[in-house]
């Protein structure tokens, strides 16, 4: 009698953008009992999830490798060991993709929340996970998370999980951290500031030949809700009004320019296109591509 499988296939998916290869990597997912939306009644959220045949609000957490001009960047580092056993799977999926941490030249971050940056450093030893990499991030991110004044106004949970965690994770990289305002930050990768979710939240446009991919960070957290209702904001947004305005701007740009898009909380691997329908938007997942 044959035993059924008890593990999932690796969370690795390749997508060619001209001469650049982007590999989506899964860090896992998280489900939280805490309320995560600011202006969405629970009944409406549950109705939207049920309409999409989902019985729970689970957030995918994705990262991306970018192979360009003989160099390798990792966009986001996953959650490390900070957020529970359903997360922290990026190292295993990096290995499945044939990449060692020391192969990575550059770590790009969209922002410094723990599900994006808590995989920078070993929380037990304080050693960098990516020994040869520079850390590249918008200048407003370390400026905010290393500032004691906004930290003093945060809840105890956010003081520990956001401010203190960020400082611990980033500290070993301070001598190799490069900040930017906008422009090209890696070969073929252009930063598009998208503040609101955090002060330095950034989307990245990857361009090669005629191909373009917009990796929009946390522009969308709940696909079943926020495409149809871009005004819905999240509890971790540092500036909810700016986050909502940025979401509309990014979705409008993606729809008008017909960008291929993906993001850190899109259902893995998350590639697809956006169309506009009245005042709302719709996501069209891209079909599996083979060969990529």
N, C-alpha and C positions, 0 to 999 in steps of 0.2 A: 504494500500500500504506500503510495507516494505522499510525502508530507507537503502541505501547501507552503508557499513562501511566507516568511514572517518579517521581511524588511522591504522597504520601497526602493525603487530604482534611484540612482543618484539624481540630485537636482541640478542638472547641467544641461544647457541648451545653447547652441551656437547660432549666431545670425551674422551674415556678411553684410557690411555697409561699404560698398565699393571695395577699396583695398584694405579696409579695416575690418577686423573680426571682433565682434562683441559676444561674450559668453555670459549668459544669465546663470547665476548661481543662487540656490535657495539656502537661506539660513534657517528656514523653518517657518513657524507661525506662532502667534500667541492669541489666547483667549483671556479676557480679563473681566472680572466682576465689576470693576470700576466703570462709571459712566464716562464715555469718551467723547460724546458730542455735546455741544453747548445749547443748540437751539433746535433740537429735533426730539419731539415727544417719543417715548419708548414705543408706544403703540404704532406710530407711523414708521419708526425704524423696523420693527418686527414685521410689519406689513410688507415693506419693501424687500426685506430678506426672504420672506415666505414666497413672494411673487417670483423671486429668483431661485426658488427651490433650495434655500439655505435655512437651516434650523438654528444656526448659531452665528454670532459675529466673531469670525476669526480673521486676524490680520496676517496676510502673507508678509514675509520680510525677505527682500531680494537684494543681491549685490551683483556687480557686473565686472568682468574682466574686459579690458580694451587693449587689443594687439594692434599697434600702429607704428610704422617706421622703425621696426626692429626693437621697439620698446614695449613694456607691459605695465599697464596701470590697473589697479583695483579700485573700483568705485564703490565705497562703503566697505565696512569690515564685519558686519553682523553684530550680534549681541553678546558674544563671548559667553561667560557664565553668569551674567547679571540677571537674566529674565526668565529662567526656568528651563526645564528639560525639553520643551517643544521647540526651543530656539538653540542657537549656538552650533548649528550644523555646517556652517561655512567652511571650517577647516577640512572636514571630511569631503565636502564637495569640491574644494580646491584640489585635494589629492586625487579625487576621481577624474578631474579635468586635466591631470598630469602637471599640475603647477605646485612648486614648493614655495613657501613664504619668501625665501630669499631670492626667488626669481623676479619678484615684483619691484619695479623701479620707482613707482609713484603710487601713493594712496591718495585718491581724491575723495572728499566728503561733500555731500550735499548740505549737511549740517551736523551738529554734534549731539543729537539725542542718542540715548544708549542703544537703541536698536540699529544704529548706523555706525557708531564709533566705539562701542564697548569691546570690540574685537581687536583693538589696536595693541593692547598690552596684556600680558599675563597677570591677572589680578592677584595671584599668590606670590610671584617672584618679582613683579615690577619690570620684567624684561620686555622689550619690543618683540612683537610677533613677526614684524617685517623688518628684518635687520638691515636691509640695504635700501629701504625706501625713504624718499622724502614724503612729508605730509603736506598736502596742498588743500587750502580751504579759504573761503571768503574771509576778508579781514574782520568783518563784524562778528564772526563766530567766537574766536578766542576772546575778543574784546568784551563780549557779553558774558560768556560762561566763566571768565576769570575775574569778573567784576563783583565785589562783595555787596554792592548796593542792591542790585536786583536779586541776588541770592538771599539777602536778608528779608525780602518781601515774599519769598517763595514758601510754599507749605513745607513741612518737615520731610514729606516724601520726596518732593521735587528738589529740595536742597541736597538730599542724599543721592537720588537716582539720576538727576540731571547735572547739577552744578558740581558736586563732589566727585561723582563718577567721571565726568568729563575731565576734570583737573587731574585725576589719577591716571586716566588713560592717555592723555595728551602729554603729560609732563616728560616722559622719556623721549619725545620727538621735538621738543622745543628748539633744540640746536639744529634741527633739519626740517623745520616747518617754513613753508613759503605761502604767503597770503596774496590774494588778488582782489581786484575790484570788479573787473570783467575781462573780456578778451580771451585769446587762446591760452589755455592752461596746460595742454598736452597736445602732441601732434594730432591735428584733425579734430580737436575737442575744444569747443568754445563755451565759456561760462555765460549763462543768462541769469543775472540776479533775480531772485523770486522771493523777496522778503515777505514776512508775515507770519508764516509758521514758526520761523525763528528769524532773528535780525539779519543773519547772513545766509539764509536758505537759498540754494542755487540749483538751477536746472542746467543740464549740459547738452549742447547740440553737437552731434557727431556728424561730420560731413566728409564724404570722399566721392569724387566724381559727381554723378547725378543723385547719389543716395544720401539721405539724411535721416538721422534717428535722434529724437528728443527724449532724453532720460530726465524725467521731471521731478525726481525726488518724491517728496510727500505732498505734491499738488493734490493727489487723490488718496484718501485713506480707505474709503468705503465705496467701491465702484458701483454697487447696487443703489447707492443714494446720491452721491455727489455729482455724477454726470447729469442726472435729471434735476438736481437741486444744488447748484454750485454755492449757494449762500450758506449751506450747512457747514459750521465750523467745528473744530476739535478742541477739547479741553487743553491739550498741550500747546495750542497756538499762543505765541507771545503777544501777537496783535491780531485778534480775530477779524477785524474789519479789513485790515491789509491782506490777511490770508485769503479771505473771500474774493477780494478784488483781484489779487494775483491769480487765483484759480481761474476766474473768468478770462483774464488776459491770456493765460497760458493755453486754456482750452480753445479760445477764439483763434489764437495764432496757429495751434495745431490743426484746427479744422480748415482755416483759410489756406494754409501752406501745404496741407495734406501730408504732414509729417508722419512717418512711422514713429510711434511713441511707445514708451514703457515707463514703469516707475517702481518704487521700492515696495509699495503695498498693492500693486496689481497682482491678480492671481497668476502664479508662476506659469510660464516665463513672462507673460504680461505684454507681449508685443501686439500692436494693433493700430487702428486709425480712429480718428474722432470726426464725427459729423455734427452739424448744428441742426436742431429741430426746434424752431421757435426761439424761446428764451433758454432752452435746455440743450443738452448735448447727449450724444450717444456714442458708446464705444463699440468698435467692431473688431473682435479678436482676429488676429492673423492666423491662417491655417498653418499647421505643421509643415515645415519646409525641409525637404530632403531631395538632393543635397542642399546644404545651406549656402 
